[in-house]
Amino acid sequence: MNWYTGNTVYDTVLTIALAFTAFVLVGGLFGQSPYGRFATAKLGLNLNPKLGWWLMEIPATVVFAVAYLTGPNRFEPTSLVLAAIWILHYGNRGWFFPLSIRQVPGKQTSFNVSVLGMGMLVTTMHGYLNGALFSHDYFGQYGTAWLTDPRFLIGLVIYLAGFALLVSSEGIVRNLRDKNNPGATEYKVPYGLGFKFVTSPTYLGELLAWAGFALLTWALPGVIIFLITFGNLVPRAFATHAWYREKFADYPPERKALVPFVV
């Protein structure tokens, strides 16, 4: 898996992304990102989660589009397939998910601006590195033969499995809150599908999706986003598991935190 492209801007952003990845992996050991159930008012301004999530994810759409559309291979078959996978993911993550959040009316304390800043940095680098890579094909690996390469095919299966788990789990959580009375009860125990086995199937789905993405692209930017996701979500999954066990006396004892039957 090569990484040095010879393009000064691209390689500089890639180096910054690697350094930030190390920061996230270490930082995740010391605390959770302040959003959702781990939100805090101690770090300054908090935003409505609909707005916060949308602003955080929007660079992954806009920056990716700019970087991709300026590349010479933007209309090549493999580049278009990779771009389609990207659009599938961020159509959900950047648009459908934030707009479909059922939020307690008037609540402004569940998405801290520190999360927004860090998140926008990640999605900006992420969008640029992949958009430019797909449409410039710096290493000459994205010819049509790549679409039948075992790395692409296996990675695609893993990605789609993770994406399906992610979307289905988000739907279950979203439907716990009555859309006609979103402020009635803020947290309930979710059941069904991935929740039969783990407390955080959304996190497991996200990790599987990015692991598959790293494999199907066979490039360092994919590895970087997987590691950033890992550093953020794995500690959060364990903290979430402990939170549910403490809050709900009847929480299913057979559920694991993140990996079914394991941990």
N, C-alpha and C positions, 0 to 999 in steps of 0.2 A: 504494500500500500504506500504509494508515493505521497509526498506532501509539498516539496519545493517546486513551485511552478515557474519561477523566474519573473513573475509579475510582481513588482515591488509592492503595490497597494494590496494585492490579494495576500501575499505572503506576510505582510505586516499585520493585516487584520487577523490572519490565521494564528500568528504568534500571540497576539493579544488575547484571542479566544482561548488558546491553550493555557495562558497564564490565569485567565479568569476561571477556567475549569478547575485548576488546582485550588483556587480561592474558595470555590463553591464546595468542593469535596472536603476541604478542611473545615470550612465554616459550618457545614451541615452537622458536624459533630457537637456543636456548641449551642444550637438553638434552632427554632423553626421560623420560617418566613412568616412575618406578621400579617396573615390574612385568614379569613374564615374563622374557625373555632380558636385559632391561636392569635387572633388579632389583638392589638394593643393600642392604647391611646397615648403611650409614652414616647412614641417616635415622631410626633408631629401630626400633620394633616392626614385624615383618613377620607377615602372616597366611597361613594356608592359602588358596590362590586360590579354592577353592569358597566358603568363607565370605566372603572379601573381595569377590568379584564379586557375590555375592547381596546382601550388605549395601549395597554401592554402588548397586545398581540398584533396590532395593526401594522407595525414595521415588517412583520413576517410576510405580510401580503404586499405592501407597497414597495419596500426595499427589494424584495425578491423579484417583483414584476419589472422594476427598473433595471436591475442587474441582469435579469434573464433576457429581456427584450433588446438589450444592447449587444448581445453576443452573436457571433456569426453563425452559430449552429442552432439558433433558436427554433428553426422549422424542421430540424432533423427528427426522424421518428423516435429515436431513443430519448432525445432531449424532451420531446413533447410528452412522452410517457412519464418521465421523471417529474416533469412539471405538473402533470395531471395528478400524480400521487401527492405532490405538495399541495395543490389546490384542494384535493379531497380533505387532507388533514386540517389545513387552516381555514377552509370553508366552515368546518365544524368548530375548531378551536378559537378562531378569531372572530367569527360572526354569529353562528347559530348558538354556541354555548353562552357567551355573555348576554346576548339578547333574550335568551330563554330563562335566565336566572329568575327565580321567584323570591323576591327580596321583601323582608319586613318593611312596610311603608315607613318612609322617613329615616330609616337606619343609615348612618353614614360612618360606621366605625369598624367595618370588616375588611377594608382593603387599604393598607397603609401606602403612602407615597414612596416609601423606601422600596417596597415591592415593585411599584410601578417603574421606578428608575432602573433598578437592577434588571427587571423583566424586559424593558425596552432596549437596554444594552444587549441582552442576549438575543432577542428576536431581530434586532438590526444586524448584528454580526451573522446570525444564523441565516437570515434571508439573503444577505449579500453573498456569503460564502457559497451557498448552494445554488443560488440563481446564476452567479457568474460561472460556477463550475459546470453546471448543466449545459449552458449555452456556449461556453468557450471550449469545453472538453480539453482542458489543459494537458491531460495525459494520454489523449487519444484512445480512451478505453470505451467510449460510448457510441461505437458503431452499432449497426443493427444486430450484429452477433451477440451483443451484450444482453439482448432481450431473451436469449435462450441459454445464457450462461447459468450454471447451477447456483452461483452466488446470488444472482438476481432473482431467480425463481424461488429459491428457498427463503431468501430475504423477504420477497413479496408475500409469501404465505404467512410468515411470522408477523409481518407488518399488518396484514389484513386481519389476522386473528386478534392481535392486540388492539387494533382500531375498533373492531366489533365489540370486544370486551369493554373498552373505554366508553363507547357511545351507549351501549346497553346499560352500563352501570350508572352513567350520568343521568339517564332517563329515569331509573329507579329512584335515585336520590331526589331528582327534581320533582317527581310525583308524590314524594312524601309530604310536600307542602301544598295545601289546597290553594289552587290559583285564585279562588274567589275569596279566600281568607288567609293570605300568606303570613299574617302575624299571629295566628292562633297558637301554634307550637313550633318552636324554632328547630328542635332536633328530635328525631325519632330513630329507632333502630331499623335500618333497611333490610329487606329480605329478598331472596330470589336470585337466580342466575349466579353470577360471580360471588354474591354475598353469602351464598351457601357455604363457601369455603374460606373466604378471607374478609377481613374488615375493610380493606382498601383495594377492591378490584379495579377502580379507576386508575390508581397508581400502577398496579400491575399491568393493566392494559397499555398505559402510556409507556412504561418501560419496555414492554414487548414490541410496541410499535416502533420505538426509536432503535431498538436492537435490530429489528428487521430492516429498518431504513439504512442503518450503518452497513449492513450486509449487502443490501440490494444496490447501494451506491458505491460500495467498496472504496470509500474515501474518508479522509480524516475529519471533515466537517460533520459527517454522520456520527463518528465516534465521539466527537466533542459534545454534540447535543445529547447523546445517550449518557455520557458521564455527568454532564450538568444535571440532567433529569434524575440520574441515580443519586447524586449528592444531595439534591433537594428533597426527593420523594421517599427515599428509603428511611432516613431518620424520622421523617414526618409520618410515615406509615406506622412505625412502632409507637410514636407518641399518640397517634390517633387511636390505635388499638388500646393503649393504656387508658386513654380518656374515656372511651366507650365502656370499658370494664368498670371504671370508677363511677361513671354517671348512671349506668343502668345495671341494677342488681341481677336482672334476669337475662343479661347479655349471653348469647349462645356460647357455651364454654368450648365447643369443638372448633370454633373459627380460629384460624391463624391470622397473623397480622398482614402478611403480604404474599407468601408462597404457600399454596394449598398443601396441607398435610406435613409441612416442614417447619415453617417459622412465621 
